């Protein structure tokens, strides 16, 4: 492999988490659909847990470590590694309610757990690395998610409308989100069961008879009960379904989720870009470890008004989704057949085709043969790469980069 090149083939890794769908990602990647084998996430990046493979034989994290100049001077100085991770998600079952730590908290927590000798793969481990994990999701289909606490008025209305949850109104009191959340998260399991069983008994038949709309938290609470409850344990995350905003993210829209924001993906497919981290503190809707004291340290107890994002046009065919994150920026490339655009890469960038077919030519490289990318295929661009993309047919692709890397 000639490391002086600026463009490389890139292949990601599929994560078979149980909540994933069975067909979307294999079909995207033109792979065989294996009955009963979920394909939840497709990772493109340099995370040590699942690094992408360059030109069929080298892990991306190793190559960047050997050739940090690929990152460009600014990203190399600021991060010393590829700062983002690009994913495609297929959410069939609800994900755990979760929050991500700040960078400072992640560094501290990771160091403390290392000092305590907790193995990285231990089920009770909270911090898998030393990084924060802000994230942006772009909806490839209509997508449903829980996203931050409801406004105080909306939360009170939700509790008041359900007799089984009215006992929580005095706990919420004068809009005390922290008291409310702590109350249900520290509640003994026997009380969780006692309070939620009547609610589940009432709403489950409505769900099974398709009488609940997805805008109604009862729909997701009933689905959560069917998915996660066991004979003697009702998942306390069901309370949070009523506390958080139920958001329908329309296809083509994006949404940003920063540290401290409680959230959960409920259904749908999306392209997701995030800081290069796998740090998750869970708050329910999961059989996995829930560390309530650690969770409470990181949740921002304020109301959230969901703000779906549209792209900002950079040039014909290219839009950027602007967020406060310094680690990543996602660009959408929407090209009609025959349309072309040029890109200069100031750092390591990943180009992923979701629909259609494109041709990629290196500019100022006499004799270079254009590369063809079909849906599900991806390229790695390194600092200084200059390319022209031409769409063979109507195409949708995404470009992962770092904001301000060229400054």
N, C-alpha and C positions, 0 to 999 in steps of 0.2 A: 504494500500500500504506500503510495507516494504522499507523505504528509504535507508536501508543499502544495498539493492541490487545494482548491477552495470549496469544492463540492463533492459530497460523498453520499452513497446510498445509506439509508438508515432504516432499521427495523426495530420496532418496539416490542414490548412484552405484554401478554394478556394476563390479567389477574382473575382467577376463577372464584371470586367471592360469591357466597351463596345467594346474595340478594340480586345477582345479575341475571339478565335475560339469556336466552339460549341461541338466538339467531342473528341479532343485529350486528354485533362485532365480527363474528365469523363471516357473515355475508359481506360486510364492509371490506374485510381483508382478503376476500375470495378464498376462504378456508372452509374445510369440511365442518358441517354442523354435527357435533357429537351429541346424541340424545342424552339428556340428563346432565350434561356438562355446562355449567353456567360460564358465561364470559362477561364479567362485570365491568372491567376497566382495561383500556389499552394504554400503556404508559410509553411516552416518548420523552426521554431525558437522560440525566446522568445520576439519578438517585442510586445510592449503593445497593439498595434492596432489590432493584430491578433495572439495571442500566440498559439502554438501547445498544444495539450492535451495529457497528459501522463497517460498511463494505463486507458484511457477512462473517467477520471474524474477530473484531476487537470491541470490547466494551467502551462506551463513550466516556465514562468517568475516568478510565485509565488513560485514554488518549488525551483528554483535557489536562490531566495531571502531568503528562509527559510534554504536552505542547500548550502551555497556558497562553501563549501568544495568540492562539485561536480566538480567545475571548475578547481581544482588543484591549488597549491600555486601560480604558476607564473601568470596564467590567472586571478585568483582572485585579485592578487596584481596590475596587470597592468590595468585591465578593470573593475573589480568589477561586471561584468555581462557577459552574453554570448555575445561575440563581433561580431558574424556573423549572417546572415540570409540566408537560403538556399531556392531557389525557382525553380519551373518548370514554364516556360512561353510558351504560345501558341499565337503567334502574327499573327492575321488575318488581321487587319488594322494597318496602320502606327501609331507608338507611337509619342508623342510630341517630338520635338527637345528640348533637355534639357542639363543641366549641374548640377554637384553636388558641394557643397561647401567643403572647407577644414574643418578639425575638429575645428580649431580655429575660423573660420568664422561662423560655425554652432553654436558653443557655444554662440558667441556674438549675432548673429541674433536671436536665440531662446530666449535668455534672454531679448533682447529689445522688441520682440513681446509680451512676457509674461508681461513685465512691462507696455506695452501699453494696456493690457487687451484684446488682440485679441484672441478670442476662438480658440482652437486647430482645430476645424472643420470649421472655417471660410473660405469661398472660396478664399479670398484674402490673406490668411496666406501663408507665404513663408517657414517657418521653422516648421516642425512637431516634431522635437526633437533636441537634442544638439550634434549630431554626424555627422561625414563625411560619405560618401557613395561610396568609391571606389568599383568597381565590376568586376567580371570575368564571362564571358559567354562561355559555352561549347555548340557547335552546335549539336543538336540531329537530325537535318535535314539540308539541305542546308539553310543557314540563310543569310538574307540581312540586312545591317545596314548602317547608316551614321556614320562616325567615324573621327572626327577632320577635321581641314581645309586642303584642297588640297594644294599641293605645289604651289608656286607663278606662275610658268610657266603653270601648268595645269589649275589653276583658270583663268588666263588670256585667255588661249585657249578656255575654256568653254564659257566665256563671249563674246569673239570675234566671235565665231561660231554662236551666236544667236543674230540677229539684235536687238531684243527687250531688250537685256541686255547689249548692248555695251555702253550705257550711264553710266554704272558703272565703266568702265575702268579707267577714270580719277580719280574717287573717290578712287579706289584701289591704283592708282599711283605707288609709289615705294614700292610695297608689304606692304601696310598699312592695315593689316587685321582689326585692331580696327576701323579705319575710315570707311571702307567698311561696317562692320557689324553694327556699330552705325547708319550709314546713312539709311540703310533699316529698322532698328528696330525703329527709331524715325520718319520715313517718315509718313506724314499724310495719313490716310486711303484712301482718295480720290486719292492720287498719287499712292499708292500701286495698287489700282484697275486699274488706267489708264495705268500703266506700264506693269502689268501682264496680263491684259485681252487679248491683242493681242497674247501673247505667248500661253496662255491657249487655245485660239481659234484655234491656229495652231496645237498644239500638241495633243489635246484631240481626234480629229478624228483618228489620227495615233494610239493612245493608244487603242481606242475602236475597231479598225480594226486589233489589235495585230501586228502592224508594228514597235513596239519599243522594243528593247532589254532591259533587266533589268540592264545591265551595263551602259545604257544611262540615265543620270539624268532626261531627258524628261519623261521617263516612270514613275518615282516616282513623278515628279511634276504634271503630268496629274492625277495620282491616288490621290494625295493629294488634287487637285482641286475638284475632284468628291467627295471625302470623307468629306472635311472640309469647302469648300466655301458655303456661303449663297447668297441670291439674291443680297445683297448690300455690301457684304464683302468678298474680296479675302484674304485668309490667307497669311500673310507676311512671314510665315515660308517657303513658296515655294522658296523664294530667297535663303535660306540656303541650299536647296537641291542641288543647283548649286555650292555653296561655299565649301561643305564638301565632303570628300571621300565617294564614293559609294563602299561598300565592300561586296563581296560574301565570307562568311565564310563557308568553306566546312564542311560537317558532320564529326565530330571527331576532329575538330580544336577548339581552344579557343582563346579569345581575352580579354585583360585587359583594363579597362577604369577608369582613375584616376580623382581626383578632377580637375575641370577646363576644361575638354575635352567636347566640344559640340558633342552630339551623338543622335542617335535615332534608335530604332529597326524598321525595315520595314516589315519583313515577316519571318516566320519560328518558329521552336520550339527550346528551349534551356534550359539547366540547368544553373542557375545563382546563384552565391554566392557573397555576398557583406557585407560590414560593417552593423551592426544592426541599420539601419536608413531608413527613408522614406522621406528624404529631396531632393526635386526636384525643380529647378528653370527652368521654361519653356521658350522656345524661339520660339514658333509657332507650327503649325500643331496640334492645340488643341482649343477647345472652352473654356478651363479653363483660369484662371488668368495668365497674363504675366506681370511681373513687370520688365520693361526694365532697369531702373536705377540699381536695385538690381542684375539683370542678368549680366549686364556689369561689375560689380565688380568681378565676379568669372570666367569669360571666359578667357582662356589662348589664346592669339592672336598670335599663332605661327603655322607653317605648321606641319602636322602630317604624318608620314609614317606608315601606318597600319602594325602591326607585329603579325600575327596569331601565336599562341603558340602550340607546341607539348608537350606532357607530358614527364616528366623525370622519368625513371624507378627507383623504390625503391626496388622492389622484383618482382619475376615472378607474373604477374597478377595485379600489382599495380603501377600506375603512378601518379605523383604529378604535378600540374600546378603551377609553381613558379612565384610569382609576388612580387612587392615591398610592398604589403599590410601586415601590422602586425596583422590585425584582423582576417584573414581567410586564409585557404588553401584548395583547392579542389583536392581530389584524385579520380581517375577513377579505378574501379576494373573490369577487363575484364577476366572472368573465363570460361574455357571450361568445359563441363560436367565432373564431378569427380575431377576437380582441386580444391585445397584448399590453403589457406594462413592464417597466424596468424597476429593479430593486438593487440597492446597494446595502450590503450587510456590514454593520459596524462591529458585530460580535457573533458568537455562535447563535445561529437561528435554525429553526426547524420549520419545514414546509410540508404540510399534510393536505392531501387531496381527499375530499369527502364525496364529491359528486363530479362526474364527467372525466375529462382527460386533458392534460396540459403538456406542452413541450417546453423544456427549460434549456436555454442556450447561455453559455458563458460569454459575456461581452469582453472584447479585446483579448480573445484567446483563439488565434488563428488555428484552424484545423480541428478545433474541439467539436465533438459530435453532440448534437442536441440529445437530451435525455427525455424520455417519455414517462410521465407519471399518470397512472390510472387511479381510480378511487381506492382508498386505503393505503396507497403508497406514499412514502415520505423521503425527503432529502435533508441532509445536514449541510448548512452553509457556514463557513467560518469567516472571521474578520477579514474584510477586504474583498469578499466575493461580490461580483457584479454580474447580474443575470437579467435576461429578458424572458418573460413568461408569455407564451402564446397559447390561447385556449383552442384545442382541437375541436371541442364541442362545448356546449354550455356547461360551465364548471363552477364548483364551489370549493375553495381551498382556504387554509388558515396558515398564517405566518406567526410563529412565536418569536418574540424578540425582547430586548430590554430597553425601557424608555431612556432617552438621553445618552445612549451608548456612543453616539457619534459626536458628542459635544466635548 
